[in-house]
Amino acid sequence: MGEKGLSIVISTGTEEKMVMLGVLSQTAVNLGMPLRIFITGTAITLFLKDGYKKQPIIPAGFNDFMKELRDGLARVKFQGWHELLQSSVKDGDAKVYACSLMSSALNLQKKDFDPMVEDIVGATNFMIQSTENQIIVL
């Protein structure tokens, strides 16, 4: 599909954003697009080792919606954001990076993260890698 890729900044670890991250990642890879993901904010804890097993953050006032969403995702047999992202990293030109500022602030090192996280980088590094990509923020 061309060299223009997709870069995603994920800063909030809510269920619907994690689902969107998984779907957009798999779609980009299926279209042959380079993909770069920058994890920061509250999303970072979901990318720690076994972090994907934790319940994502429920935004205040959305308890009923989140229950309905989880039930619906189970009903349609949604594979799961982590599985989709793992597949994207394995099968395509997809790289996942943790934010160096957040990692430092939380005293996290590369060994603390899920194996799919390629490295801990700063925003400058991520932006340089993303110069040819469409950048979206979740």
MARSE-752679 format. One line per 4 residues: number of its first residue (from 1); their letters; for each residue x, y, z of N, C-alpha, C, O. Coordinates in nm, 2 decimals. Example, Ala and Ser with C-alpha at 12.3 -4.5 7.8 and 13.67 -1.06 7.14 Angstrom:
2
1	as	1.32/-0.57/0.78/1.23/-0.45/0.78/1.32/-0.33/0.78/1.42/-0.33/0.85; 1.28/-0.22/0.71/1.37/-0.11/0.71/1.29/0.00/0.79/1.34/0.11/0.80
END
This chain:
138
1	mgek	0.08/-0.12/0.00/0.00/0.00/0.00/0.09/0.13/0.00/0.03/0.23/0.00; 0.21/0.12/0.00/0.29/0.24/0.00/0.37/0.25/0.13/0.35/0.17/0.22; 0.46/0.35/0.14/0.54/0.36/0.25/0.49/0.44/0.37/0.53/0.43/0.48; 0.38/0.52/0.34/0.32/0.60/0.45/0.26/0.50/0.55/0.19/0.41/0.51
5	glsi	0.30/0.53/0.67/0.25/0.44/0.78/0.16/0.51/0.88/0.11/0.62/0.85; 0.14/0.44/0.99/0.06/0.49/1.10/0.14/0.49/1.22/0.20/0.39/1.26; 0.13/0.60/1.30/0.19/0.61/1.43/0.08/0.64/1.53/-0.01/0.73/1.50; 0.07/0.57/1.64/-0.03/0.58/1.74/0.03/0.62/1.87/0.12/0.55/1.92
9	vist	-0.02/0.72/1.93/0.02/0.75/2.07/-0.10/0.71/2.16/-0.21/0.76/2.14; -0.08/0.62/2.25/-0.18/0.58/2.34/-0.15/0.62/2.48/-0.05/0.58/2.54; -0.23/0.71/2.53/-0.20/0.77/2.66/-0.30/0.74/2.77/-0.28/0.76/2.89; -0.42/0.68/2.73/-0.52/0.64/2.83/-0.55/0.50/2.82/-0.59/0.45/2.71
13	gtee	-0.54/0.42/2.93/-0.56/0.28/2.92/-0.70/0.24/2.95/-0.72/0.16/3.05; -0.80/0.29/2.88/-0.94/0.25/2.90/-0.97/0.14/2.80/-0.90/0.13/2.69; -1.07/0.06/2.83/-1.10/-0.06/2.75/-1.13/-0.02/2.60/-1.07/-0.08/2.51; -1.21/0.08/2.58/-1.24/0.11/2.44/-1.12/0.16/2.36/-1.11/0.14/2.24
17	kmvm	-1.03/0.23/2.43/-0.91/0.28/2.36/-0.82/0.16/2.33/-0.75/0.16/2.23; -0.81/0.07/2.42/-0.72/-0.05/2.40/-0.78/-0.14/2.29/-0.70/-0.19/2.21; -0.91/-0.15/2.28/-0.97/-0.22/2.17/-0.94/-0.15/2.04/-0.90/-0.22/1.94; -0.96/-0.02/2.04/-0.93/0.06/1.92/-0.78/0.04/1.88/-0.75/0.03/1.76
21	lgvl	-0.69/0.04/1.97/-0.55/0.02/1.94/-0.53/-0.11/1.88/-0.45/-0.12/1.78; -0.58/-0.22/1.93/-0.57/-0.35/1.87/-0.62/-0.36/1.73/-0.56/-0.41/1.64; -0.74/-0.30/1.71/-0.80/-0.31/1.58/-0.72/-0.23/1.47/-0.70/-0.27/1.36; -0.69/-0.10/1.51/-0.61/-0.02/1.42/-0.47/-0.08/1.39/-0.43/-0.07/1.28
25	sqta	-0.41/-0.14/1.49/-0.28/-0.20/1.47/-0.29/-0.32/1.37/-0.21/-0.33/1.27; -0.39/-0.40/1.39/-0.40/-0.52/1.30/-0.44/-0.47/1.16/-0.39/-0.53/1.06; -0.52/-0.37/1.15/-0.56/-0.32/1.02/-0.44/-0.26/0.94/-0.42/-0.29/0.82; -0.36/-0.18/1.01/-0.24/-0.12/0.95/-0.15/-0.23/0.90/-0.10/-0.22/0.78
29	vnlg	-0.12/-0.33/0.98/-0.03/-0.44/0.94/-0.10/-0.52/0.82/-0.02/-0.55/0.73; -0.23/-0.54/0.83/-0.29/-0.62/0.71/-0.28/-0.54/0.58/-0.28/-0.60/0.48; -0.27/-0.40/0.59/-0.26/-0.32/0.47/-0.12/-0.30/0.43/-0.09/-0.23/0.34; -0.02/-0.36/0.51/0.12/-0.35/0.48/0.18/-0.22/0.52/0.29/-0.18/0.47
33	mplr	0.12/-0.15/0.61/0.17/-0.02/0.66/0.27/-0.03/0.77/0.24/-0.11/0.86; 0.38/0.05/0.77/0.46/0.05/0.89/0.38/0.11/1.00/0.30/0.20/0.98; 0.40/0.06/1.12/0.32/0.10/1.24/0.42/0.12/1.36/0.51/0.04/1.39; 0.40/0.24/1.42/0.48/0.27/1.54/0.38/0.31/1.65/0.29/0.39/1.63
37	ifit	0.40/0.26/1.77/0.31/0.29/1.88/0.40/0.34/2.00/0.50/0.28/2.03; 0.35/0.45/2.05/0.42/0.51/2.17/0.32/0.51/2.29/0.21/0.56/2.28; 0.36/0.44/2.39/0.28/0.42/2.51/0.32/0.52/2.62/0.44/0.53/2.65; 0.22/0.59/2.67/0.25/0.68/2.78/0.13/0.69/2.87/0.03/0.61/2.85
41	gtai	0.13/0.78/2.97/0.02/0.80/3.05/-0.03/0.67/3.12/0.05/0.58/3.15; -0.16/0.66/3.15/-0.22/0.55/3.22/-0.21/0.42/3.14/-0.23/0.31/3.20; -0.19/0.43/3.01/-0.18/0.31/2.93/-0.06/0.23/2.96/-0.05/0.11/2.93; 0.04/0.29/3.01/0.17/0.23/3.03/0.16/0.10/3.12/0.23/0.01/3.10
45	tlfl	0.08/0.11/3.22/0.07/-0.01/3.31/0.01/-0.13/3.24/0.04/-0.24/3.29; -0.07/-0.12/3.14/-0.12/-0.23/3.07/-0.01/-0.30/2.98/-0.03/-0.41/2.93; 0.10/-0.23/2.96/0.21/-0.29/2.88/0.33/-0.34/2.97/0.43/-0.38/2.92; 0.30/-0.35/3.10/0.40/-0.41/3.19/0.38/-0.56/3.17/0.28/-0.61/3.12
49	kdgy	0.48/-0.64/3.21/0.47/-0.79/3.21/0.33/-0.83/3.27/0.31/-0.79/3.38; 0.25/-0.90/3.20/0.12/-0.95/3.24/0.03/-0.83/3.27/-0.08/-0.86/3.33; 0.06/-0.71/3.23/-0.03/-0.60/3.25/-0.16/-0.61/3.17/-0.26/-0.56/3.22; -0.15/-0.68/3.06/-0.27/-0.69/2.98/-0.38/-0.78/3.05/-0.50/-0.78/3.01
53	kkqp	-0.34/-0.85/3.15/-0.44/-0.93/3.23/-0.52/-0.85/3.33/-0.62/-0.89/3.38; -0.47/-0.72/3.35/-0.54/-0.64/3.44/-0.66/-0.57/3.37/-0.66/-0.56/3.25; -0.76/-0.53/3.45/-0.87/-0.46/3.40/-0.83/-0.32/3.36/-0.78/-0.25/3.44; -0.86/-0.28/3.23/-0.83/-0.15/3.19/-0.91/-0.05/3.28/-1.01/-0.09/3.35
57	iipa	-0.87/0.08/3.28/-0.93/0.18/3.36/-1.08/0.21/3.31/-1.10/0.21/3.19; -1.17/0.22/3.40/-1.31/0.26/3.37/-1.32/0.41/3.39/-1.31/0.45/3.50; -1.35/0.48/3.29/-1.37/0.63/3.31/-1.49/0.65/3.40/-1.59/0.58/3.39; -1.48/0.75/3.48/-1.59/0.79/3.58/-1.72/0.81/3.50/-1.72/0.88/3.40
61	gfnd	-1.82/0.75/3.55/-1.95/0.76/3.49/-1.98/0.66/3.38/-2.09/0.67/3.32; -1.89/0.57/3.35/-1.91/0.48/3.24/-1.92/0.33/3.28/-1.89/0.25/3.20; -1.95/0.31/3.40/-1.95/0.17/3.45/-2.05/0.08/3.37/-2.01/-0.03/3.33; -2.17/0.13/3.35/-2.27/0.06/3.28/-2.23/0.03/3.13/-2.24/-0.08/3.08
65	fmke	-2.17/0.14/3.07/-2.13/0.12/2.93/-2.02/0.02/2.92/-2.02/-0.06/2.83; -1.92/0.03/3.01/-1.81/-0.06/3.01/-1.85/-0.21/3.03/-1.80/-0.30/2.96; -1.95/-0.23/3.11/-2.00/-0.37/3.13/-2.07/-0.41/3.00/-2.05/-0.53/2.96; -2.15/-0.33/2.94/-2.21/-0.36/2.82/-2.11/-0.39/2.71/-2.13/-0.48/2.63
69	lrdg	-2.01/-0.31/2.70/-1.90/-0.33/2.60/-1.83/-0.46/2.62/-1.81/-0.54/2.53; -1.79/-0.49/2.75/-1.72/-0.62/2.78/-1.81/-0.74/2.74/-1.76/-0.83/2.68; -1.94/-0.73/2.78/-2.03/-0.84/2.74/-2.04/-0.85/2.59/-2.05/-0.96/2.54; -2.05/-0.74/2.52/-2.06/-0.74/2.38/-1.94/-0.80/2.31/-1.95/-0.88/2.21
73	larv	-1.82/-0.76/2.36/-1.70/-0.81/2.30/-1.69/-0.96/2.32/-1.64/-1.03/2.24; -1.73/-1.01/2.44/-1.73/-1.15/2.47/-1.83/-1.22/2.37/-1.80/-1.33/2.32; -1.94/-1.16/2.35/-2.05/-1.22/2.27/-2.00/-1.24/2.12/-2.02/-1.34/2.06; -1.93/-1.13/2.07/-1.88/-1.14/1.93/-1.74/-1.21/1.92/-1.68/-1.22/1.82
77	kfqg	-1.70/-1.26/2.04/-1.57/-1.34/2.05/-1.45/-1.25/2.00/-1.37/-1.30/1.92; -1.45/-1.13/2.05/-1.33/-1.04/2.01/-1.21/-1.10/2.07/-1.20/-1.15/2.18; -1.11/-1.11/1.99/-0.98/-1.18/2.02/-0.91/-1.11/2.14/-0.84/-1.18/2.21; -0.92/-0.98/2.15/-0.85/-0.91/2.26/-0.74/-0.82/2.20/-0.67/-0.85/2.11
81	whel	-0.73/-0.70/2.26/-0.63/-0.60/2.21/-0.49/-0.65/2.22/-0.41/-0.63/2.13; -0.46/-0.72/2.32/-0.32/-0.77/2.34/-0.28/-0.87/2.23/-0.17/-0.87/2.18; -0.37/-0.96/2.20/-0.35/-1.06/2.10/-0.33/-1.00/1.96/-0.25/-1.04/1.89; -0.42/-0.90/1.93/-0.41/-0.83/1.80/-0.28/-0.76/1.79/-0.22/-0.76/1.69
85	lqss	-0.24/-0.69/1.90/-0.11/-0.62/1.89/0.01/-0.71/1.88/0.10/-0.68/1.81; 0.00/-0.82/1.96/0.11/-0.92/1.95/0.12/-0.97/1.81/0.23/-0.98/1.75; 0.01/-1.00/1.75/0.01/-1.05/1.61/0.07/-0.95/1.51/0.14/-0.98/1.42; 0.03/-0.82/1.54/0.08/-0.71/1.45/0.23/-0.70/1.46/0.30/-0.68/1.36
89	vkdg	0.29/-0.71/1.58/0.43/-0.70/1.60/0.50/-0.82/1.54/0.61/-0.81/1.47; 0.44/-0.94/1.55/0.50/-1.06/1.50/0.50/-1.07/1.34/0.59/-1.11/1.28; 0.38/-1.02/1.29/0.36/-1.04/1.14/0.39/-0.92/1.05/0.40/-0.93/0.93; 0.41/-0.80/1.11/0.42/-0.69/1.03/0.54/-0.60/1.08/0.62/-0.63/1.16
93	dakv	0.55/-0.48/1.01/0.65/-0.38/1.05/0.59/-0.29/1.16/0.56/-0.18/1.14; 0.57/-0.35/1.27/0.51/-0.28/1.39/0.61/-0.28/1.50/0.67/-0.38/1.54; 0.62/-0.16/1.56/0.71/-0.15/1.68/0.64/-0.07/1.79/0.56/0.02/1.76; 0.66/-0.12/1.91/0.59/-0.06/2.03/0.70/-0.01/2.12/0.80/-0.08/2.15
97	yacs	0.68/0.12/2.16/0.78/0.19/2.24/0.71/0.24/2.37/0.60/0.29/2.36; 0.78/0.24/2.48/0.74/0.30/2.60/0.80/0.44/2.61/0.92/0.46/2.57; 0.73/0.53/2.67/0.77/0.67/2.68/0.88/0.67/2.79/0.87/0.62/2.90; 1.00/0.74/2.76/1.11/0.74/2.85/1.08/0.83/2.97/1.12/0.80/3.08
101	lmss	1.00/0.94/2.96/0.97/1.02/3.07/0.88/0.95/3.17/0.91/0.95/3.29; 0.78/0.88/3.12/0.69/0.81/3.21/0.76/0.69/3.27/0.74/0.66/3.39; 0.84/0.62/3.20/0.92/0.51/3.25/1.01/0.56/3.36/1.02/0.49/3.47; 1.08/0.67/3.34/1.17/0.72/3.44/1.09/0.76/3.57/1.13/0.73/3.68
105	alnl	0.98/0.83/3.55/0.90/0.88/3.66/0.84/0.76/3.74/0.83/0.78/3.86; 0.81/0.65/3.67/0.76/0.53/3.74/0.86/0.43/3.78/0.83/0.32/3.83; 0.99/0.47/3.75/1.10/0.38/3.78/1.09/0.24/3.71/1.11/0.14/3.77; 1.06/0.25/3.58/1.04/0.13/3.50/1.16/0.11/3.41/1.21/0.21/3.35
109	qkkd	1.20/-0.01/3.39/1.31/-0.04/3.30/1.25/-0.14/3.19/1.15/-0.19/3.21; 1.33/-0.16/3.09/1.29/-0.24/2.98/1.24/-0.38/3.03/1.15/-0.44/2.97; 1.31/-0.44/3.12/1.28/-0.57/3.17/1.14/-0.58/3.24/1.09/-0.68/3.26; 1.09/-0.46/3.28/0.95/-0.46/3.34/0.84/-0.47/3.24/0.73/-0.49/3.28
113	fdpm	0.87/-0.45/3.11/0.76/-0.44/3.01/0.74/-0.58/2.94/0.82/-0.67/2.95; 0.62/-0.59/2.89/0.58/-0.70/2.80/0.69/-0.71/2.69/0.74/-0.61/2.64; 0.72/-0.83/2.65/0.82/-0.85/2.55/0.79/-0.78/2.42/0.88/-0.76/2.34; 0.67/-0.75/2.39/0.64/-0.68/2.26/0.69/-0.54/2.26/0.70/-0.48/2.15
117	vedi	0.72/-0.48/2.38/0.77/-0.34/2.38/0.92/-0.35/2.34/1.00/-0.41/2.41; 0.95/-0.29/2.23/1.08/-0.30/2.17/1.18/-0.22/2.25/1.30/-0.27/2.27; 1.15/-0.10/2.30/1.24/-0.02/2.37/1.17/0.09/2.44/1.05/0.12/2.43; 1.25/0.16/2.53/1.20/0.28/2.59/1.27/0.40/2.52/1.39/0.40/2.51
121	vgat	1.18/0.49/2.47/1.24/0.60/2.39/1.17/0.73/2.43/1.07/0.73/2.49; 1.23/0.84/2.39/1.18/0.97/2.41/1.09/1.01/2.30/1.08/0.95/2.19; 1.01/1.12/2.32/0.92/1.17/2.22/0.99/1.21/2.09/0.94/1.19/1.98; 1.11/1.26/2.10/1.19/1.30/1.99/1.22/1.18/1.90/1.20/1.19/1.78
125	nfmi	1.27/1.07/1.96/1.29/0.95/1.88/1.17/0.90/1.81/1.17/0.87/1.69; 1.06/0.90/1.88/0.93/0.85/1.83/0.89/0.94/1.71/0.85/0.89/1.61; 0.90/1.07/1.73/0.86/1.17/1.62/0.95/1.15/1.50/0.90/1.16/1.39; 1.08/1.13/1.52/1.17/1.11/1.40/1.13/0.98/1.33/1.12/0.98/1.20
129	qste	1.09/0.88/1.40/1.05/0.75/1.33/0.91/0.77/1.26/0.88/0.69/1.17; 0.84/0.87/1.31/0.70/0.89/1.26/0.69/1.00/1.15/0.58/1.03/1.11; 0.80/1.05/1.10/0.79/1.17/1.01/0.71/1.14/0.88/0.65/1.23/0.83; 0.71/1.02/0.83/0.64/0.98/0.71/0.50/0.92/0.75/0.42/0.89/0.65
133	nqii	0.47/0.91/0.87/0.34/0.85/0.91/0.23/0.95/0.95/0.26/1.06/0.99; 0.11/0.90/0.94/-0.01/0.97/0.99/0.00/0.94/1.14/0.01/0.82/1.18; -0.01/1.04/1.23/0.00/1.02/1.37/-0.14/1.05/1.43/-0.21/1.15/1.40; -0.19/0.95/1.51/-0.31/0.97/1.58/-0.29/0.95/1.73/-0.20/0.87/1.77
137	vl	-0.37/1.01/1.81/-0.36/1.00/1.96/-0.49/0.94/2.01/-0.60/0.99/1.98; -0.47/0.83/2.09/-0.58/0.77/2.15/-0.59/0.80/2.30/-0.67/0.76/2.37
END
